[in-house]
Amino acid sequence: MLFDTQNIQTVALADNLFIQKKVTINVLRLDEIHPIVSGNKLFKLHYFLEEAEASAHKTILTFGGAWSNHLPATAYACHSAGLKSIGIVRGEEPAALSLSLQQCRQYGMQLKYVTREAYSGKDEAPLIQMLKAEFGECLVVPEGGYDPLGARGAALIMDLIKDRSYTHVCVATGTATTLAGLLMAAEKGQEIIAVNVLKGLTDIEDRVNYLSNGNINMDQLSIFNDHHFGGYAKHTPELIRFMNQCWQQFQLPLDFVYTAKMLYAVFDGIIKDRFREGSKICCLHTGGLAGNHSLTAGTLLY
């Protein structure tokens, strides 16, 4: 690992609801790993970085939107490892760069903007061949690290969960790369809960099968589909209120794209007796806090 992960905290959340329902809930603060390479990003990049370091070209090319967390994480990780990085950005170049794109520039990432139509072919050979013709040989990392290599890296997250007695591990799910890694490394009998943050995403099982090369027990997977709050990167006043409440009560900062939806789903599940008495729940804070800068100033209390 590029950064020390030994001091990552697992914090307990205290609430009368949990006492009443006889469950415990802890949060693994992966967001505290590093201000840029935070959350699950470092893990998903781990083996890609190793492969690029061993190559002759020492270059990583990857994809993301203007507010991507993946792009600046890749830029910083490559900068720290002495690698070259190229970011293919969805959409036209904005008049004012987002914080994410500013960080990419700061850490030496070369940015190329492509139309949304062209970007839709990011996983297809014609676009990849065109990009390699332009930039030269490189290691292509799919958006969000969506690759068996990314899932293998995400499996390392389970090494940070020192307490092996958790009955449930909960994670926000987009590409399902982190989810696949957790399933590969889960304890026997442990339930891994995926909170789907994308509206209409119906192929999570197929994704984790691909990402894990079929090396998972699907019986350990549960999917919560009803807490996307309108879809990817969408939010409602109810979700914002929940985020501010978590800050006031637990001093826990959440992002509206991933972790807030995951934790809201877990709280809702506890209220509705989705978790049996005695359940011990570990929720992964997968970072992504930089995305909150896209909200209107004053929306959040932190």
Secondary structure, 3 states (H helix, E strand, C coil): CCCCCCCCCEEEECCHHHHHHCCEEEEEEHHHCCCCCCCCHHHHHHHHHHHHHCCCCCEEEEEECCCCCHHHHHHHHHHHHCCEEEEEEECCCCCCCCHHHHHHHHCCCEEEEECHHHHCCCCCHHHHHHHHHHHCCCEEECHHHCCHHHHHHHHHHHHHCCCCCCCEEEEEECCCHHHHHHHHHCCCCCEEEEEECCCCCCCHHHHHHHHCCCCCCHHHEEEECCCCCCCCCCCCHHHHHHHHHHHHHHCCCCCCCCHHHHHHHHHHHHHCCCCCCCCEEEEEECCCHHHHHHCCCCCCCC
